[in-house]
């Protein structure tokens, strides 16, 4: 029931125990919430990489992922199918960036082959979404 209503199991139980049966979260809201969570995690990891390495390239990635892409996604309700399709790849790429941030935060040197692979993976994951969001929203 929780997944059918786009709620985590914990949130479903909390709402069921404290109120009457919870209303389902609209698909668009759930997808946007998942996307924003993933993008903000990636942006945070990029800022951590920038702080640990002093390389502003990571800060540019943080702004692109955590600001530009988020703002465009919020303005484009028509991009819901592309958001849903892109989420698994974005999450996987986010795990790679998170691993790099963990390494950098622990004071270990980064393997720049892994850095290159992780950001190529991120670029590939964001590319379809970027294409879907690059033009203004169609007139309704």
C-alpha positions, 0 to 999 in steps of 0.5 A: 500500500505504501508504494502505491501511494508513493510513501515510504513504509515508515511514513505510511505507518506513521500516517496510519497510526496518527490519522486516518488512512493517508492520501496518496502523494501525486506521482509528480510530487513524489517524482520531484521529491525523489529527484530533488533529494538525489540532486541535492545529495550530489550537489552536497558531495560536489561541494565537499569535493571542492572543499577537500581538493580546492578545485572549483570545478566541483563547485561548478558541478554543485551549482549545475546539479543543485541549482540549475537543474533543480530550478528547471525541473520545478518549472517543467511539469511536462518533463515528468516522464523523463524525470522518472526515467532518469532517476535510477541512473542519477541515483547510481551516478550519485553513489559514485560521486558520494564515494569520491566525496567520502574518500576526499573527506577522509584525507585520502588522495583521489584516483583521478581515473575514478573521478573522470569515470564518476563525472562521465557517469553523472554527465551521462545520467543527467544528459537526457534530463538536461535535454528535456529541460533545456527549452522553456515549458510549452504553453498550456 
